[in-house]
């Protein structure tokens, strides 16, 4: 089993999901502040299981993409278009969040602008670049969370709410599942299990750490920053937030450029479009964008997951229809002869 390749796939999935909301602690408190740490840990484990599901579905997606039936290709085109739009919306939200959080925290302007432009260019690079970057960024985020947690008194909260688990997974799964299903490699069941377990452990542990760091500051917009400020570690929390935003932006940019290239849109044009949306993002307040856009992305994520679960059955239905049509065609030829 190629462990490094499996870890890179896991880190791509993780990096595309953790963003400003996760890194500031606000998202974890929003879903699990009154739902309990156990809810967050179970949500993390479920995110790992869903990673495996999307890897298993990759072959089915390729069949859907290469189908000769116009109706199947039409379904695929609609799904891809919807995911493309949601990914672009996520890109806009992350750029706005990067600009606002870094400026409000450190007084540095235009970080979101230049980050957005930089990752727009990265979008036309090979997927291997994204894998290598996330292989560095994701472990760094975990290491920094452990460093911050050394200053806290860890406790365990047994609270559990199933609706918070499902809501959190639905909101976060869309882009992670999208990017995983787009992987060209074929993985064995053993490799998929390994990737799922690594992903589940990362999410479960990191959510527990973020919950613990944020619990005393749950009414603040950036709980982890408030914890860091109290312990004179503001720079550390800022680095965590920036790395999390950067990793999500890379995923957004890569997916958008990749989808554009499949319909023969030049890479330079994709970069220009993303740069333009970077400028647009700076005109909007991050919290406003999140309040309007995240619920919609969550519904799309739930729908996409349900579609992924149903995809093998959908393809079987189409296969049966194709078989019947071929049988009818053969019968007609036989009758004519």
C-alpha positions as CSV (number, residue, x, y, z in Angstrom):
1,X,0.0,0.0,0.0
2,X,1.4,3.4,-1.0
3,X,1.0,5.2,2.4
4,X,2.2,8.6,1.2
5,X,-0.2,8.7,-1.7
6,X,-3.1,7.7,0.6
7,X,-2.1,10.4,3.1
8,X,-2.0,13.0,0.3
9,X,-5.6,12.1,-0.7
10,X,-6.7,12.3,2.9
11,X,-5.0,15.7,3.3
12,X,-6.6,17.0,0.1
13,X,-10.0,16.1,1.5
14,X,-9.3,17.6,4.9
15,X,-7.7,20.8,3.4
16,X,-10.7,21.5,1.2
17,X,-13.1,21.3,4.2
18,X,-11.4,23.2,7.0
19,X,-11.7,26.9,6.5
20,X,-12.2,30.2,8.3
21,X,-15.2,29.0,10.3
22,X,-13.4,25.9,11.6
23,X,-10.1,27.5,12.4
24,X,-11.6,30.4,14.3
25,X,-13.7,28.0,16.4
26,X,-16.9,29.8,15.4
27,X,-18.2,26.9,13.2
28,X,-17.5,24.3,15.9
29,X,-19.3,26.4,18.6
30,X,-22.2,27.1,16.2
31,X,-22.9,23.4,15.7
32,X,-21.6,21.8,18.9
33,X,-21.5,24.6,21.5
34,X,-24.8,23.4,22.9
35,X,-24.7,20.0,21.1
36,X,-21.7,18.6,22.9
37,X,-18.2,17.6,22.1
38,X,-19.3,14.0,21.5
39,X,-21.4,15.3,18.6
40,X,-18.4,16.9,17.1
41,X,-16.3,13.7,17.5
42,X,-19.0,11.6,15.9
43,X,-19.3,14.2,13.1
44,X,-15.5,13.9,12.5
45,X,-15.7,10.1,12.3
46,X,-18.7,10.4,9.9
47,X,-16.6,12.8,7.7
48,X,-14.0,10.1,7.4
49,X,-16.6,7.5,6.5
50,X,-18.0,9.8,3.8
51,X,-14.5,10.3,2.4
52,X,-14.4,6.5,1.8
53,X,-17.8,6.6,0.2
54,X,-16.7,9.3,-2.3
55,X,-13.6,7.3,-3.1
56,X,-15.7,4.2,-3.8
57,X,-18.0,6.3,-6.0
58,X,-15.2,7.7,-8.2
59,X,-15.5,4.8,-10.6
60,X,-19.2,5.4,-10.9
61,X,-18.6,9.1,-11.5
62,X,-16.3,8.2,-14.4
63,X,-19.0,5.9,-15.9
64,X,-21.5,8.7,-15.5
65,X,-19.1,11.2,-17.2
66,X,-18.3,8.9,-20.1
67,X,-21.8,7.5,-20.7
68,X,-23.2,7.4,-24.2
69,X,-26.7,8.2,-23.1
70,X,-27.7,11.8,-23.4
71,X,-30.0,11.7,-20.4
72,X,-27.1,10.4,-18.2
73,X,-24.8,13.1,-19.5
74,X,-27.4,15.7,-18.9
75,X,-27.8,14.6,-15.2
76,X,-24.0,14.7,-14.8
77,X,-23.8,18.2,-16.4
78,X,-26.5,19.6,-14.0
79,X,-24.7,18.2,-11.0
80,X,-21.3,19.5,-12.1
81,X,-22.7,22.9,-12.8
82,X,-24.4,23.1,-9.4
83,X,-21.2,22.0,-7.6
84,X,-19.1,24.5,-9.7
85,X,-21.3,27.4,-8.6
86,X,-21.2,26.3,-4.9
87,X,-17.4,26.0,-5.2
88,X,-17.1,29.5,-6.6
89,X,-19.3,30.8,-3.8
90,X,-17.1,29.1,-1.2
91,X,-14.1,30.7,-2.9
92,X,-15.7,34.2,-2.5
93,X,-16.5,33.5,1.2
94,X,-13.0,32.4,2.0
95,X,-11.4,35.4,0.3
96,X,-13.7,37.7,2.2
97,X,-13.0,35.9,5.4
98,X,-9.3,36.0,4.9
99,X,-9.3,39.7,4.3
100,X,-11.6,40.5,7.2
101,X,-10.1,38.2,9.8
102,X,-6.4,39.1,9.1
103,X,-7.1,42.9,8.9
104,X,-9.3,42.9,12.1
105,X,-6.8,40.7,14.0
106,X,-3.4,42.1,12.9
107,X,-4.3,45.3,11.1
108,X,-2.7,44.0,7.8
109,X,-4.7,45.0,4.7
110,X,-5.1,43.3,1.3
111,X,-4.0,39.8,2.6
112,X,-7.3,38.4,1.2
113,X,-6.7,40.2,-2.1
114,X,-3.2,38.8,-2.8
115,X,-4.0,35.4,-1.4
116,X,-7.0,35.1,-3.7
117,X,-4.9,36.2,-6.7
118,X,-2.1,33.8,-5.8
119,X,-4.4,30.7,-5.4
120,X,-6.1,31.6,-8.7
121,X,-2.8,31.1,-10.4
122,X,-2.2,27.8,-8.4
123,X,-5.5,26.6,-9.8
124,X,-4.0,25.9,-13.2
125,X,-1.1,24.0,-11.8
126,X,-1.0,20.2,-11.7
127,X,-2.9,18.3,-9.0
128,X,0.4,17.2,-7.6
129,X,1.1,20.7,-6.5
130,X,-2.1,20.8,-4.5
131,X,-1.3,17.5,-2.9
132,X,2.2,18.6,-1.8
133,X,0.9,21.8,-0.4
134,X,-1.8,20.1,1.6
135,X,0.6,17.5,2.8
136,X,2.5,20.3,4.5
137,X,-0.4,22.6,5.6
138,X,-2.8,20.0,7.2
139,X,-0.2,18.4,9.6
140,X,1.0,22.0,10.5
141,X,-2.6,22.9,11.5
142,X,-2.9,19.9,13.7
143,X,0.5,20.5,15.3
144,X,-0.4,24.2,16.0
145,X,-3.7,23.1,17.5
146,X,-1.9,20.8,19.9
147,X,0.5,23.6,20.7
148,X,-2.4,25.9,21.7
149,X,-4.1,23.1,23.6
150,X,-1.1,22.7,25.8
151,X,-2.2,25.9,27.5
152,X,-5.7,24.6,28.2
153,X,-7.2,22.2,30.7
154,X,-8.8,19.5,28.5
155,X,-12.2,18.2,29.4
156,X,-14.7,15.9,27.7
157,X,-18.3,16.8,27.1
158,X,-20.7,13.8,26.6
159,X,-23.5,15.9,25.0
160,X,-24.9,14.6,21.8
161,X,-27.3,15.8,19.2
162,X,-27.8,13.9,15.9
163,X,-29.2,16.9,14.1
164,X,-26.0,18.9,14.7
165,X,-23.9,16.0,13.4
166,X,-25.9,15.8,10.2
167,X,-26.0,19.6,9.8
168,X,-22.3,19.9,10.2
169,X,-21.4,17.1,7.8
170,X,-23.9,18.4,5.2
171,X,-22.4,21.9,5.3
172,X,-18.8,20.7,5.0
173,X,-19.0,17.7,2.7
174,X,-19.8,19.3,-0.6
175,X,-16.4,20.4,-1.8
176,X,-14.5,17.6,-0.1
177,X,-16.7,15.0,-1.7
178,X,-16.5,16.8,-5.1
179,X,-12.7,16.9,-5.1
180,X,-12.3,13.3,-3.9
181,X,-14.7,12.0,-6.6
182,X,-12.6,13.8,-9.2
183,X,-9.5,11.7,-8.4
184,X,-8.3,9.7,-11.4
185,X,-6.5,6.9,-9.4
186,X,-8.2,3.7,-8.5
187,X,-7.8,2.7,-4.8
188,X,-8.1,-0.7,-3.3
189,X,-10.5,-1.4,-0.4
190,X,-7.5,-1.5,2.0
191,X,-6.3,1.9,0.8
192,X,-9.8,3.4,1.0
193,X,-10.1,2.1,4.6
194,X,-6.8,3.6,5.5
195,X,-7.6,7.0,4.0
196,X,-11.0,7.0,5.8
197,X,-9.5,6.1,9.2
198,X,-6.8,8.8,8.9
199,X,-9.4,11.3,7.9
200,X,-11.8,10.3,10.7
201,X,-9.1,10.5,13.3
202,X,-7.9,13.9,12.1
203,X,-11.4,15.4,12.1
204,X,-12.5,13.8,15.4
205,X,-9.3,14.9,17.3
206,X,-9.2,18.4,15.7
207,X,-12.8,19.1,16.4
208,X,-12.3,18.0,20.0
209,X,-9.3,20.3,20.4
210,X,-11.1,23.3,18.8
211,X,-14.2,22.6,21.0
212,X,-12.0,22.6,24.1
213,X,-10.2,25.8,23.1
214,X,-13.4,27.6,22.2
215,X,-15.8,26.5,24.9
216,X,-15.1,29.4,27.3
217,X,-15.4,32.0,24.5
218,X,-18.4,30.6,22.6
219,X,-20.1,34.0,22.4
220,X,-17.2,35.6,20.6
221,X,-16.9,35.7,16.8
222,X,-13.5,34.1,16.9
223,X,-13.2,31.9,20.1
224,X,-9.8,30.5,19.3
225,X,-8.4,34.0,18.8
226,X,-9.8,35.1,22.2
227,X,-8.2,32.0,23.8
228,X,-4.9,32.8,22.1
229,X,-5.1,36.5,23.1
230,X,-5.6,35.5,26.8
231,X,-2.4,33.4,26.6
232,X,-0.3,35.8,24.5
233,X,-0.4,33.5,21.5
234,X,-2.2,35.6,18.9
235,X,0.3,35.0,16.2
236,X,-0.2,31.3,16.5
237,X,-4.0,31.5,16.1
238,X,-3.5,33.8,13.2
239,X,-1.3,31.3,11.5
240,X,-3.8,28.5,12.1
241,X,-6.6,30.6,10.6
242,X,-4.6,31.7,7.6
243,X,-3.4,28.1,6.8
244,X,-7.0,26.7,7.0
245,X,-8.3,29.4,4.7
246,X,-5.4,29.0,2.3
247,X,-5.9,25.2,2.0
248,X,-9.6,25.6,1.3
249,X,-8.9,28.3,-1.3
250,X,-6.5,26.0,-3.1
251,X,-9.2,23.3,-3.4
252,X,-11.7,25.8,-4.7
253,X,-9.4,27.3,-7.3
254,X,-8.2,23.8,-8.5
255,X,-11.7,22.5,-8.9
256,X,-12.9,25.5,-10.8
257,X,-9.9,25.6,-13.2
258,X,-10.2,21.8,-13.7
259,X,-13.8,22.0,-14.6
260,X,-13.3,24.9,-16.9
261,X,-10.4,23.0,-18.7
262,X,-12.8,20.1,-19.4
263,X,-15.0,22.4,-21.5
264,X,-11.9,23.9,-23.2
265,X,-11.8,27.2,-21.3
266,X,-8.2,28.4,-21.3
267,X,-6.4,28.5,-18.0
268,X,-5.6,32.2,-18.3
269,X,-9.3,32.9,-18.6
270,X,-10.1,30.9,-15.4
271,X,-7.4,32.7,-13.5
272,X,-8.8,36.1,-14.7
273,X,-12.3,35.0,-13.6
274,X,-11.1,34.0,-10.1
275,X,-9.1,37.2,-9.8
276,X,-12.2,39.2,-10.7
277,X,-14.3,37.3,-8.1
278,X,-11.5,38.0,-5.6
279,X,-12.2,41.7,-6.0
280,X,-15.9,41.1,-5.8
281,X,-15.4,39.2,-2.5
282,X,-13.8,42.2,-0.9
283,X,-17.0,44.2,-1.3
284,X,-19.0,41.9,1.0
285,X,-18.9,41.4,4.7
286,X,-17.8,37.8,5.6
287,X,-20.5,37.2,8.2
288,X,-23.2,38.3,5.8
289,X,-21.9,36.0,3.0
290,X,-21.7,33.1,5.5
291,X,-25.3,33.6,6.8
292,X,-26.8,33.6,3.3
293,X,-24.5,31.2,1.5
294,X,-23.5,28.4,4.0
295,X,-27.1,27.1,4.5
296,X,-27.5,26.7,0.7
297,X,-24.1,25.0,0.4
298,X,-25.2,22.7,3.3
299,X,-28.4,21.6,1.4
300,X,-26.4,21.0,-1.7
301,X,-23.9,19.0,0.3
302,X,-26.7,16.8,1.7
303,X,-28.2,16.3,-1.7
304,X,-24.8,15.5,-3.2
305,X,-24.1,12.9,-0.6
306,X,-27.6,11.3,-1.1
307,X,-26.9,11.2,-4.9
308,X,-23.5,9.6,-4.3
309,X,-25.1,6.9,-2.2
310,X,-27.8,6.3,-4.8
311,X,-25.4,6.5,-7.8
312,X,-24.6,2.7,-8.1
313,X,-28.3,2.0,-8.1
314,X,-29.0,4.7,-10.7
315,X,-26.4,3.3,-13.0
316,X,-27.8,-0.2,-12.6
317,X,-31.2,1.1,-13.7
318,X,-29.7,2.7,-16.8
319,X,-27.7,-0.5,-17.5
320,X,-30.9,-2.5,-17.5
321,X,-32.6,-0.1,-19.8
322,X,-29.6,-0.2,-22.1
323,X,-29.7,-4.0,-22.1
324,X,-33.4,-4.0,-22.9
325,X,-32.9,-1.5,-25.8
326,X,-30.0,-3.6,-27.2
327,X,-32.2,-6.7,-27.0
328,X,-35.0,-5.0,-28.8
329,X,-32.7,-3.8,-31.5
330,X,-31.2,-7.2,-32.0
331,X,-34.7,-8.7,-32.2
332,X,-35.7,-6.2,-34.9
333,X,-32.6,-7.1,-36.9
334,X,-33.3,-10.8,-36.5
335,X,-37.0,-10.3,-37.7
336,X,-35.9,-8.3,-40.7
337,X,-33.4,-11.0,-41.7
